[in-house]
C-alpha cells in the first residue's frame, strides 16, 4: 500500500495541534482528520479518534504494525514541514 496523496491544513494556534492531514492510499482509500501535534518541541502524528461516553478516546483508523505507523508518521511530518501556513 502506498500513500499517493497528503493534504495538510496548517493553522496558527496557541494549543498543541498544528495541522490536520488527509491521506490517500493507492488513489482509492482516504483517511481524514489525522492530527499533527507539537509537544515539547517535538512534532508527532495522532490518528483520527472519537470520544467515548466515558470521556476516553478511541482511534477510528490506525496502522496495525510499527512499520506502517512509521511510514505514515514520516510522510505526514514531511508534508507538514513542506506545507505553507494558511
Phi, psi and omega in degrees: 000136184236139173282116184258347178200142173225126175249130181244132172243101179277150173209147179275129180208158176277346178282188183274337182284128184253335183194165172239138180239148170239130182245141173242133180248130177051031180055024183214357181216131183239147172234125181251167174065035171280126186264141172253119187237139176247127181217125181053046178063019176240134178261132176220170186247135176240131181289158179299142182216173175226152179273131177274167182302330181276005177092352178277169180245148178227130177297139176261345174209136180197155177290150181271334182229163184296324181297315180292319178301314181296319179297317179294311180302313181298317181293317181293315180295321176296315179296320178298314181295333181266351183278150175266146180288139180273000000 
